[in-house]
Amino acid sequence: MMLQYFQRLASVTEARISKYPHQPNARKKFALEIAKLGIRLYSGEHRVAWCGVVAPFDVLSAMNVTSCFVEFVGAMLASTGTVGMFLEESEHAGFAADTCGYHRAVLGAAMKGMMPVPDIMIATTCPCSGGLAAMENLARTFKKELFVLDVPSSDTSESVRYLADQYKNMMRFVSDRIGGSIDEDRLRESIVKSNRARELMIEVYRLAQHVPSPANGQSLANFGIVMALFLGTDAGIEIAQAYKDEYEEMIRNGKSGVPDEKIRLLWLQNRIQFKHPLIRLLEEEYQAAIVIDELNDITWDAIDPDDPFTSIARRTITTPLNGKISQRLDHIQRLSKLYKVDGAVNPCHWGCRQGTGARGLIQAGLKEVGVPVVNLEVDCVDTRNFAEGQLRTRLEAFMEMLRSNPTAHGA
Amino acid sequence: MPQGKIHRVGHACSYTPTALIHAAGFTPYRVLPVGDSPDRAGQLLHDNLCPHAKRILDRAMDEDLPDLDGMVFMNCCDAMRRLSDAWRTVRPKQGVVLVDLPVSPTDTSVSFFAGELTRLAQTLQEWSGQSFTSADISSSIDAMNEMAELLKEISKRARKGTLVGGSSRLQGLFNRGATEPLGQTMELLRSAVGAAERRPTAQNGVPVYLFGNVLPEPEAFAHFESCGVHIAGDSVCTGLRAFNRIGGGNSEDVFWRLARGLLDGPRCPRTFHPSQPGKIAEEVLAEAQACQAKGVIGYTMKFCDPYMSRLPGIRDALREAGLPLLLLDGDCTLRSIGQQRTRIEAFAEMLR
């Protein structure tokens, strides 16, 4: 089912791109690479690693391993509208409905044989305890040994060294299981590509800051988190280049992502992964543009090709979702100013302790910089708990409030 | 640090290196999720966060705590990390430290954890204004080990049914060991060990094995017993697991010894061996069988991801071995245990 889905997605998207070959087609190119990744994961022809969210995908790519964080599958199942049966499967097996929907969906998919048995499993302690537990459960299901990257909470030289050493051990772990030695040249090449994609992404984000923004509610949805899967590859560079070209062209032509943009919004943490009408409501009724997603940012320095593991360790440790909430608050306050946002939307994903757990602290932190927040009670994956009417009412009230109290940030 | 006054440093996790706090001249004070502070933590932490973390924050917001010179949080799970964030907000002037706790006891992670403990020692020195040596830490480890041994002995008696006062008295002693100055507790424990044992009762209760996270209320144990079960063995964060004997180890580095001892000790599911995923299920089964339990009660906090995610595996392992399991959701109130009375009684009845 998943393989066919990705194959169909790839062929439909390719056809759409070929219709307008001279346009940047940024979102379509992004979707196409997601489809191709899905095909590689499900075709049975590639070495596959199921991973935690902050695994070093560029390093794994250099080792010729198709790698992906498992939450990606939960999101894909939600976007296809089929997630319900997988959630039910895991709940019938005893996984509580109070745990994260992404993880329940993935566990259900594995139980139903909808997750390919991986060659490698690499868990990460960041961003959440739930994700780590899900990986342990998947390893038990697949009867696989797990490698855990234990991500320290603070950016100290000891922490960086600790994580950098773990990457070296991880490479040995992978190498022992797929055979072959570690190719230093391949790793260097991957790092160079990773850095190139990083530079382009910085440009894309800079362009998205423009008032009015070329971004709209969909164009950069899930971008930053999924782009991590393409770091170290040509695909990553091509996608970022397409976005840069598209946004430059839009700004040149005076075109904004949301026509007549009036309100600029920051979207916190994850998107709601299934089809829902809220983005359309924001754009059509309030001319509100989601100009920045919290996870769409480059928070790391370029990777040093001569000492990649130290740089990658620092990249991971400084991820805003890691460690103390102050790290995350500093980041979203900075984004709020950079993107001149009027308000923030926080989809409080039920089951997410690390993100949603800090809801009150986030609200207080954004208040310090004059950014009001609307908290939406949702499960970003589980359609069964989507209370559209209530959410619509909350959002409408929030937008009315923003509209009647224009801030200095506003467009 | 002024003498004559008890200086306490708070903590909230059974992985906390209490010997280090003791060596710095402080009384380690475990902030237990007890009392009747009003529910206000929701202002900062979402409703879906573990009630253990929220009850502790409620106590801090309600000033239902003795004076604390600082607070040590272990980075053991998302809820505890968020609690440390919220604590800084409600007590901005108090010293707070978050100590990273690796998930597995490999040599590399033990070394890193030893570094974290060294950093903690420096913080404790700053809080106390006085230095302490490796020898001080070693003797605190010895003293804590002695307390652990005494509690182990008393626990054995409670499990055999020969401790006067039974499981609820035992829990009271655990709580005192976790919150009171070591000297006072040791005296009490020695006297408890020295006291005569009662005759084993006819054991009206059915022997069960209890596992879970936090269950600090002595009345909860009396409640279990009144429902017809006898707790013949247990592994909970507020019980013996919090009084882990630190082994000698081969290292001369006392921080390494402490790190190894804590990571190798009885564990909650947040710590695991990556090469043996799901092993906690086998461990629960083995411990239940070792104490000849006829059934198992799992008592876990709502929204505790580390436990909730491992329960299906535990349930499968127990089912295969033919050991019935009763799962109870807790919220750190006696009320929630009271509401489970019928289920516990029915479970005991079924096991007879």
Interface residues (C-beta under 8 A of the other chain):
Chain A: A93 G94 F95 A96 D98 T99 C100 H103 A123 T125 C128 S129 G130 L132 A133 A134 E136 N137 A139 R140 K144 E145 L146 F147 V148 D150 P152 S153 S154 E158 S159 Y162 D165 Q166 N169 G323 K324 I325 S326 C348 W350 G351 C352 R353 Q354 T356 G357 A358 R359 G360 L361 A364
Chain B: G42 Q43 L44 L45 H46 N48 L49 C50 N75 C77 D78 A79 R81 R82 S84 D85 A86 R88 T89 L98 D100 P102 V103 S104 T108 S109 F112 G115 P269 R270 F272 P274 S275 P277 G278 K302 F303 D305 P306 M308 S309 R310 L311 P312 G313 R315
